[in-house]
Amino acid sequence: MAASTTICLDPKIKEMLASLKTHPQESYNSVVERLVNMAIDPEPLSEETIKRIEEGLEEIKKGRYYTEEEIAAELGLE
């Protein structure tokens, strides 16, 4: 038998959890487990990827980017 614990929830949160049940008999434990699994990224970003994202954001701040319209025009898609 699994261990159990009691937690205090705001009634609005309990209602929200209830609305997330996939079927009426699903336990709150299953709902919370599903939410936790969705929140945890099994493949977090690498340092290299984070660095490249930061570099890209800096380029955008400096105005070095093309709009979707400019790219479409350059590729003759308009």
QUIRA-V93793 format. One record per pair of residues at least 24 apart in sequence whose ideal C-beta (glycine too) atoms are under 6 Angstrom apart, sorted by the first residue. I is the first residue (numbers start at 1). J is the second residue. If there is no record, write none. Layout:
# QUIRA-V93793
i=(I & I)
j=(J & J)
This chain:
# QUIRA-V93793
none
